[in-house]
């Protein structure tokens, strides 16, 4: 299947957040697109918050080396978060907010990506810790499943 033109997919995303004693789970079922550009695969979708009446563009870049880049927000908006996940590495990145840029770091103890092309389907599973100003903000798990 030619993924360079983009393939419509259905996305099921679960995120699990632990911050101190608090635990949160978020679940999204959204339509999206899978496209191949060069050696990378891109999963794109809108994360819809029906309660707030907002949507946020999300792009997940699956690199050939197994690393994953997650972008939430648009480059021309006032809020954009870019997270980089590299297995067992600490990676510095930035979070642009209306109040300025906040440096954040991810530590990724586990990252698994698997995919099939016939039929087009896959799963991305990431466990990571988030830090800002050397403060541990929380532990996160992300599981994104998709199929055409």
GIURQUI-V222790 format. One record per backbone hydrogen bond with DSSP energy under -1.0 kcal/mol. NH is the residue of the N-H (numbers start at 0). CO is the residue of the C=O. E is the energy in kcal/mol with one decimal. If there is no record, write none. Layout:
# GIURQUI-V222790
((NH;CO;E) (NH;CO;E))
This chain:
# GIURQUI-V222790
((6;33;-2.6) (8;31;-2.4) (9;146;-2.9) (10;29;-3.2) (11;144;-2.9) (12;27;-3.1) (13;142;-2.4) (14;25;-2.6) (15;140;-2.8) (16;23;-2.9) (17;138;-2.7) (18;21;-2.5) (21;18;-2.2) (23;16;-2.5) (25;14;-2.4) (27;12;-2.7) (29;10;-1.7) (31;8;-2.9) (32;43;-2.3) (33;6;-2.5) (34;41;-2.3) (35;2;-2.0) (36;39;-2.4) (39;36;-1.8) (40;61;-2.2) (41;34;-3.1) (42;59;-2.6) (43;32;-2.7) (44;57;-2.1) (46;55;-3.1) (48;53;-3.1) (52;48;-1.6) (53;48;-1.7) (55;46;-2.0) (57;44;-2.9) (58;70;-2.4) (59;42;-2.7) (60;68;-3.2) (61;40;-3.3) (62;66;-2.5) (65;62;-1.8) (67;84;-2.3) (68;60;-2.1) (69;82;-3.1) (70;58;-2.8) (71;80;-2.7) (72;56;-2.9) (76;73;-1.3) (79;95;-2.2) (80;71;-2.6) (81;93;-1.4) (82;69;-3.1) (84;67;-3.2) (87;107;-4.1) (88;85;-2.2) (90;105;-2.7) (92;103;-3.3) (94;101;-2.5) (95;79;-3.0) (96;99;-2.3) (99;96;-1.6) (101;94;-2.7) (103;92;-1.9) (104;130;-2.7) (105;90;-2.3) (106;128;-1.9) (107;88;-1.4) (109;126;-1.3) (111;124;-2.9) (113;122;-2.4) (115;120;-2.9) (120;115;-1.9) (121;145;-2.3) (122;113;-2.6) (123;143;-2.7) (124;111;-3.0) (125;141;-2.5) (126;109;-2.7) (127;139;-2.7) (128;106;-2.6) (129;137;-2.2) (130;104;-2.6) (131;134;-2.0) (134;131;-2.0) (136;129;-3.0) (137;129;-1.1) (138;17;-2.6) (139;127;-3.3) (140;15;-2.1) (141;125;-2.6) (142;13;-2.8) (143;123;-2.8) (144;11;-3.0) (145;121;-2.4) (146;9;-1.5) (147;119;-2.6))
